[in-house]
Amino acid sequence: MMRISSSTIFNSAVANMDQQQVQLAKSQQQVSTGLRMQTAADDPVAAAQALTVTQASATNKQYISNGNSAQNTLSLASSALQNVTNLIQAVQSEAIQAGNGSYSNSDRSTIATQLTSQLQQLLGLANSTDGAGNYLFSGFQTHTQPFVNTPAGTGYFGDNGQRNVQVSATQQIASSDPGANVFMSIKNGNGTFATQAAAANTGSGIINTGSVLNSAAITGDSYTIAFGGPTAQLPVPNTNTGTGTISTPTVVSQAAVTGNEYSVVFGAGGTTYSVTNTTTGQPVAGMTAQPYTSGQAITFDGLQFNITDGATPFAAGDSFTVASPGYTVTDTTTVPQALVLPAPPATGRVPYVDGQAISFGGMQVSIQGVPANGDKFSITPSSNVSIFKTISDLIATLNTPVDNSAPGGINTSTSLANNLSYGLTNLGNALNNILTVQSSLGSRLNEISSLQTTGSSLDLQYQKNLSQLQSVDMTQAISNLAQQQTNLQAAQKSFATVSSLSLFSYLP
């Protein structure tokens, strides 16, 4: 028989109660915190999984926070560009209004004053900040004012950086656009080439923006369309013995004009003349050995002029050079400059028809009105022109008085029309560029919104997974707590009863 000492019974009972108290305390913590695991030792596998889920959830919350920050910045930029759009449209309307032929110089000057105010508004919008002092359109240089007025015009002092924000594990979204791309790098003309009238033109020719016929044929060279004629002159050097004069030819039939040059040569005694087309080298039909009468009209190939006797009569061989009206197109990039139209080896000029297409080098333009002798128009590859310069040039145009009173002088009303047309084209390009950036901003905002929705759903899933791993079954925990309290109380009472028993109590 094994004997059990009183101390063994006592120690066993105390250990049992300690264990029940530990379990009771654990159950109380579970009920009070709602967590099944108080330490990793409670469930090592679940604890490791919970740590992974917690880290993933924290990362996802940071992506959501990044997205919110980018969304705020993009929204501010979009709002600023909407105001820029409205401003450009207002400038367009005023520029069109300024082209009204009934407007006086004072009226146009008033519009120029309005444009000056709008130019300052535009500068303010281009220097918009996010409310924390960070410039929206300065690239990486967020604390550098991007646009500043300088003696040379409005300059850009930001950089070309585009700030990217990590909005998911695999995706970054640009939260900014450098101001150079938004306001400065705007192609003039039609985006491929730009057309302009020379400032010294005296005729009424107005050139359009032009279009691309064949992009593969475009060389990137610059061209000049030069108008000449109809003209008449003495031979160079002057070898005539007669002192008669020739009038400036006029066009009596535009359809008959050839664009060629001619030589009017007098015969024996100066009593007859013949006309030769020096461009083709052929005599002009019906113009051989014609009787000469001083001052009588001479008409051929759509031209008409007269030759008047001088103090000394004409002699055999005396001549005059007559050139048809028209234009030539020269490639001014090549050295020496190359004739493009009329196509070599032809000489002379291409007959001009008001509004008719002029095509060369994969490009097509048209000129309306009546260009004067010596008028020129340039075609150059499109280059970057800032919206600030476009508006500044329009202001300068509107502040230039229109005065055509000087005979043979610059046609300032036509110059105004050409400059307004050029400015409106560039304003349209600037507006299209702003709308393109706005569209990009809208796409990025939509993308962030979609990612935010996905991130929120993912966060809910992480919380659900954590709850499954960590949360306690409250009903079961409360039931366990009540049972453990009862068991502990029973153990305590049993121990108290047993510990009070003594053999001496039963001895007589």
C-alpha positions in Angstrom: 0.0 0.0 0.0 1.3 3.5 -1.0 1.0 6.2 1.6 0.1 9.7 0.4 1.2 12.5 2.6 -0.8 15.5 3.5 1.7 17.8 1.7 1.2 15.9 -1.5 -2.5 16.3 -1.4 -2.1 20.0 -0.6 0.4 20.7 -3.4 -1.8 18.9 -5.9 -4.8 20.8 -5.0 -3.0 24.1 -5.2 -1.5 23.3 -8.6 -4.9 22.4 -9.9 -6.4 25.7 -8.7 -3.5 27.6 -10.2 -4.0 26.0 -13.6 -7.7 26.7 -13.5 -7.0 30.3 -12.5 -4.7 30.7 -15.5 -7.3 29.3 -17.8 -9.9 31.6 -16.2 -7.7 34.6 -16.7 -7.1 33.7 -20.3 -10.8 33.4 -20.9 -11.4 36.7 -19.2 -8.9 38.4 -21.5 -10.5 36.8 -24.6 -13.9 38.1 -23.6 -12.6 41.6 -22.7 -10.5 42.0 -25.9 -12.4 39.9 -28.3 -9.2 38.3 -29.4 -8.6 34.6 -29.4 -4.9 34.8 -29.4 -3.2 36.8 -26.6 0.3 35.6 -27.5 1.8 33.9 -30.5 2.1 30.8 -28.4 -1.6 30.5 -28.3 -1.6 29.6 -32.0 1.7 30.0 -33.8 0.4 29.2 -37.3 -2.5 31.6 -37.0 -0.2 34.2 -35.4 2.2 34.1 -38.4 -0.7 34.3 -40.8 -2.2 37.3 -38.9 1.2 39.1 -39.1 1.3 38.6 -42.9 -2.3 39.9 -43.3 -1.6 42.8 -41.0 1.4 43.9 -43.0 -0.5 43.5 -46.3 -3.3 45.6 -44.8 -0.9 48.4 -43.7 0.6 48.5 -47.2 -2.8 48.6 -48.8 -3.8 51.5 -46.5 -0.7 53.4 -47.6 -1.6 52.9 -51.2 -5.0 54.2 -50.5 -3.5 57.2 -48.8 -1.1 57.8 -51.7 -4.1 57.6 -54.1 -6.0 60.2 -52.0 -3.0 62.5 -52.1 -2.6 62.1 -55.9 -6.4 62.5 -56.4 -6.4 65.8 -54.5 -3.4 67.2 -56.6 -4.9 66.0 -59.9 -8.3 67.5 -59.0 -6.6 70.9 -58.3 -4.7 70.8 -61.5 -7.8 69.8 -63.5 -9.7 72.8 -61.9 -6.9 75.2 -62.8 -6.8 73.9 -66.4 -10.6 74.3 -66.7 -10.1 78.0 -65.8 -7.3 78.2 -68.4 -9.7 76.7 -71.0 -12.3 79.3 -70.2 -9.8 82.0 -70.4 -8.4 80.9 -73.8 -11.9 80.7 -75.2 -12.6 84.2 -74.0 -9.3 85.4 -75.7 -10.4 83.6 -78.9 -13.7 85.4 -78.9 -12.1 88.8 -78.4 -9.5 88.2 -81.1 -12.3 87.3 -83.6 -14.1 90.4 -82.5 -11.0 92.5 -83.2 -11.1 91.4 -86.8 -14.3 93.3 -87.4 -13.6 95.7 -90.2 -15.7 98.5 -88.6 -13.6 98.6 -85.5 -11.3 101.6 -85.0 -7.8 101.6 -83.7 -9.2 102.7 -80.3 -11.6 99.7 -80.3 -8.7 97.3 -80.9 -6.6 99.0 -78.3 -9.4 98.5 -75.7 -9.4 94.8 -76.6 -5.6 94.7 -76.2 -6.0 96.0 -72.7 -8.5 93.2 -71.9 -6.0 90.7 -73.3 -3.3 92.1 -71.1 -5.4 91.5 -68.0 -6.2 88.0 -69.2 -2.5 87.3 -69.8 -1.9 88.1 -66.1 -4.7 85.9 -65.1 -3.2 83.1 -67.2 0.1 83.6 -65.5 -1.6 83.2 -62.1 -3.3 80.0 -63.1 -0.1 78.6 -64.5 1.5 79.3 -61.1 -1.3 77.5 -59.1 -0.3 75.7 -55.9 -1.8 72.8 -54.0 -2.6 74.9 -50.9 0.6 73.7 -49.1 2.8 76.0 -51.2 3.7 73.3 -53.8 3.4 74.5 -57.4 1.3 72.3 -59.5 3.1 72.8 -62.8 6.8 73.1 -61.9 7.9 69.5 -62.4 10.1 68.2 -59.5 10.8 71.8 -58.5 7.7 72.1 -56.3 9.0 75.1 -54.4 10.1 77.1 -57.5 7.7 79.4 -59.2 7.5 77.9 -62.7 6.5 81.0 -64.8 8.0 84.4 -64.4 7.8 87.5 -66.6 11.3 88.4 -68.0 12.4 91.1 -70.5 12.5 88.3 -73.1 8.9 87.2 -72.3 7.4 84.7 -69.9 10.0 82.1 -69.0 9.7 78.7 -67.5 11.9 77.9 -64.5 10.6 74.5 -63.5 11.8 71.3 -65.0 10.4 68.5 -67.1 9.9 66.1 -64.2 6.6 64.3 -63.7 5.9 63.3 -60.1 4.7 59.7 -59.9 2.8 58.1 -56.9 2.7 54.4 -56.1 -1.0 53.6 -55.9 -0.7 49.8 -56.0 1.9 47.1 -55.7 2.5 47.2 -59.5 1.3 50.6 -60.6 2.4 54.2 -60.4 0.3 57.2 -61.6 1.6 60.6 -62.5 0.2 63.2 -60.1 1.6 66.2 -62.0 2.4 67.6 -65.4 5.4 69.8 -66.1 4.4 73.3 -67.1 6.6 73.2 -70.1 4.4 70.5 -71.7 1.2 72.3 -70.7 1.9 76.0 -71.6 5.2 76.2 -73.5 5.7 73.3 -75.9 2.8 74.1 -78.2 3.4 73.6 -81.9 2.4 76.6 -84.1 0.7 76.5 -87.4 -1.0 73.2 -88.2 1.5 71.2 -86.1 3.6 70.2 -89.1 4.3 73.6 -90.7 3.4 77.2 -90.1 2.4 79.9 -92.6 3.0 83.6 -92.2 2.7 86.7 -94.3 5.8 89.1 -94.5 5.3 92.2 -92.4 6.2 94.4 -95.4 3.5 93.1 -97.8 1.5 95.8 -99.6 -1.2 93.6 -101.2 -4.3 92.1 -99.8 -3.2 88.5 -99.8 -4.2 86.4 -96.7 -2.6 82.9 -96.4 -4.4 80.0 -94.7 -3.0 77.5 -92.2 -2.4 74.9 -94.9 -2.6 71.1 -94.7 -0.4 68.1 -95.1 -0.9 66.2 -98.4 1.8 63.6 -98.1 3.8 63.4 -94.8 6.4 61.2 -96.4 7.3 64.0 -98.9 7.8 66.7 -96.2 11.5 67.5 -95.8 11.4 69.9 -92.9 12.8 72.7 -95.1 11.6 76.3 -95.1 10.0 77.9 -98.1 9.1 81.3 -99.4 6.2 82.1 -101.8 7.1 85.2 -103.6 4.8 87.2 -105.8 5.9 89.3 -108.8 4.5 91.1 -111.8 3.0 92.0 -114.0 6.1 94.0 -114.6 7.9 95.6 -117.6 11.5 96.9 -117.8 14.3 97.9 -120.0 17.0 95.4 -120.8 19.7 95.0 -118.3 22.1 96.6 -119.2 20.1 99.1 -121.2 21.2 98.8 -124.8 18.2 100.6 -126.3 18.9 103.6 -128.5 15.3 104.7 -128.4 14.1 106.7 -125.4 10.5 105.4 -125.4 8.9 104.0 -122.2 6.7 101.0 -121.5 3.7 101.0 -119.1 3.2 98.6 -116.3 1.1 95.7 -117.7 -2.3 95.0 -116.5 -4.2 91.7 -116.4 -7.1 91.7 -118.8 -7.8 87.9 -118.7 -6.7 86.0 -115.6 -7.5 82.7 -117.3 -5.0 83.5 -120.2 -2.1 84.4 -117.9 0.8 82.0 -118.3 3.2 83.2 -115.7 5.9 83.4 -118.3 8.3 86.1 -119.3 8.4 87.8 -122.7 10.7 89.9 -124.8 9.2 92.7 -127.0 11.8 93.4 -129.7 11.6 96.1 -132.4 12.3 95.5 -136.0 14.1 97.5 -138.7 13.3 101.3 -138.4 11.5 100.7 -135.1 8.2 100.5 -137.0 7.3 96.9 -136.1 7.7 94.7 -133.0 7.6 91.0 -132.3 6.9 89.2 -129.0 8.8 86.1 -127.9 8.0 83.9 -124.9 11.5 83.8 -123.3 10.4 81.0 -120.9 9.6 78.6 -123.7 11.8 80.2 -126.4 8.9 80.3 -128.8 7.3 83.3 -130.6 3.9 84.3 -129.3 1.2 83.4 -131.8 0.0 86.4 -133.9 2.6 88.7 -132.4 5.3 88.6 -135.1 6.3 91.8 -137.1 3.3 93.7 -135.7 3.1 97.4 -136.8 4.1 99.7 -134.0 1.9 102.7 -133.1 3.0 104.8 -130.1 0.7 104.4 -127.1 -1.4 101.7 -128.8 -2.5 98.8 -126.5 -0.5 95.6 -127.0 -2.4 92.6 -125.8 -1.4 88.9 -125.5 -1.6 86.0 -123.0 -3.9 87.9 -120.7 -1.7 91.0 -120.5 -2.1 94.5 -121.8 0.3 97.5 -121.9 1.6 100.2 -124.3 4.9 101.5 -125.5 5.2 105.3 -126.0 7.8 107.0 -128.3 10.5 109.1 -126.8 12.7 111.9 -128.1 14.7 109.3 -129.9 12.8 106.7 -132.0 13.3 103.0 -131.5 15.8 101.2 -133.7 16.1 97.6 -134.7 17.0 95.4 -131.7 15.6 97.7 -129.1 13.6 95.7 -126.6 11.6 95.5 -123.3 11.2 92.6 -120.9 7.6 91.8 -119.8 6.8 89.4 -116.9 3.4 87.8 -116.2 2.0 88.1 -112.7 2.3 85.0 -110.5 4.4 83.4 -107.8 7.5 81.3 -107.3 8.2 78.9 -104.4 11.8 78.7 -103.2 13.4 76.3 -100.8 15.2 78.7 -98.5 16.9 76.0 -96.4 19.1 74.8 -99.3 22.2 76.6 -100.3 22.0 77.9 -102.9 18.2 78.4 -102.6 16.4 76.0 -104.8 13.4 76.8 -107.0 10.4 74.5 -106.2 7.7 76.1 -108.3 7.6 76.4 -111.2 9.3 73.1 -111.3 12.8 73.3 -112.8 13.9 73.6 -115.6 10.9 75.9 -116.1 11.3 79.6 -115.4 9.0 82.4 -114.9 6.1 82.3 -112.4 3.1 80.1 -111.6 -0.1 82.0 -112.5 -1.9 83.0 -109.3 -5.6 82.3 -108.9 -7.4 83.8 -105.8 -8.0 81.0 -103.3 -6.6 78.2 -105.5 -4.5 75.5 -103.8 -0.7 75.9 -104.0 0.9 72.4 -103.5 4.5 71.4 -103.1 6.7 69.2 -100.9 3.8 67.2 -99.5 2.1 70.5 -98.4 -0.8 72.5 -99.6 -1.7 76.2 -98.8 -4.0 78.8 -100.4 -3.9 82.5 -100.5 -7.0 84.7 -100.8 -7.0 88.3 -102.0 -4.6 90.1 -104.4 -0.9 89.9 -103.4 1.1 92.8 -104.7 4.4 92.7 -106.6 7.1 91.8 -104.1 4.8 90.3 -101.4 6.1 87.2 -99.7 4.7 84.4 -97.5 6.8 82.0 -95.5 6.2 78.3 -94.8 8.4 77.0 -92.0 8.4 73.8 -89.9 6.2 74.0 -86.9 8.1 75.1 -83.7 7.1 75.4 -80.1 5.4 78.7 -79.2 4.2 79.3 -75.6 0.6 80.4 -75.0 2.0 83.5 -73.3 3.8 84.6 -76.5 0.8 83.9 -78.6 -1.3 86.2 -76.5 1.5 88.8 -76.2 1.8 88.8 -80.0 -2.0 89.4 -80.3 -1.7 92.3 -77.9 1.1 93.8 -80.0 -1.0 93.3 -83.2 -4.0 95.0 -81.7 -2.0 97.9 -80.5 -0.5 98.5 -84.0 -2.6 101.2 -85.7 -4.2 100.3 -89.1 -3.4 103.1 -91.6 -3.4 102.5 -95.3 -3.4 106.1 -96.3 0.2 106.0 -97.7 0.0 104.9 -101.4 2.1 101.9 -102.1 2.8 101.4 -98.4 2.2 98.4 -96.2 -1.3 97.1 -96.2 -1.8 97.3 -92.4 -5.4 96.0 -92.6 -4.2 92.9 -94.4 -1.3 92.6 -92.0 -3.8 92.7 -89.2 -5.9 90.0 -90.8 -2.9 87.7 -91.3 -1.6 88.3 -87.8 -5.0 87.6 -86.3 -5.4 84.5 -88.3 -1.9 83.3 -87.2 -2.7 84.1 -83.6 -6.1 82.4 -83.7 -4.5 79.3 -85.1 -2.0 79.2 -82.3 -4.7 79.8 -79.7 -6.6 76.9 -81.1 -3.4 74.8 -80.8 -2.9 75.9 -77.2 -6.6 75.1 -76.4 -6.2 71.6 -77.9 -3.1 71.0 -75.9 -4.8 72.1 -72.6 -7.8 69.8 -73.4 -5.4 66.9 -74.1 -3.8 67.4 -70.7 -7.2 67.7 -69.1 -8.3 64.5 -70.7 -5.2 62.8 -69.4 -5.9 64.2 -65.9 -9.5 62.9 -66.1 -8.2 59.4 -67.1 -5.8 59.3 -64.2 -8.5 60.5 -61.8 -10.8 57.7 -63.0 -8.0 55.2 -62.7 -7.3 56.3 -59.1 -11.0 56.2 -58.3 -11.1 52.6 -59.5 -8.0 51.6 -57.6 -9.4 53.3 -54.5 -12.6 51.2 -54.8 -10.5 48.1 -55.2 -8.3 49.0 -52.3 -11.3 49.6 -50.0 -12.7 46.2 -50.9 -9.3 44.6 -50.3 -9.0 46.3 -46.9 -12.4 44.9 -45.9 -11.2 41.4 -47.0 -8.0 41.8 -44.9 -10.1 42.8 -41.9 -12.3 39.8 -42.4 -9.3 37.5 -42.6 -7.8 39.0 -39.5 -11.1 38.6 -37.7 -11.2 35.0 -38.6 -7.6 34.4 -37.4 -7.7 36.5 -34.2 -11.3 37.1 -33.1 -12.8 34.8 -30.4 -16.2 33.1 -30.6 -17.8 35.2 -28.0 -20.6 32.8 -27.2 -18.1 29.9 -26.7 -15.7 32.2 -24.7 -18.4 33.3 -22.3 -19.6 29.7 -21.8 -16.0 28.6 -21.1 -15.6 31.5 -18.7 -18.7 30.6 -16.7 -17.7 26.9 -16.6 -14.2 27.7 -15.6 -15.5 30.0 -12.8 -17.7 27.2 -11.5 -14.9 24.7 -11.7 -12.5 27.0 -9.8 -15.1 27.7 -7.1 -15.7 24.0 -6.7 -12.0 23.3 -6.4 -11.5 26.0 -3.9 -14.4 24.7 -1.7 -13.1 21.2 -2.0 -9.6 22.2 -1.0 -10.9 24.2 1.9 -12.9 21.2 3.1 -10.1 18.7 2.7 -7.5 20.9 4.2 -9.6 21.3 7.4 -9.8 17.6 8.0 -7.5 16.1 10.8 -7.3 12.6 12.4 -7.1 14.3 15.8 -10.7 15.4 15.3 -11.8 11.8 15.5 -9.7 10.6 18.5 -11.3 10.3 21.8 
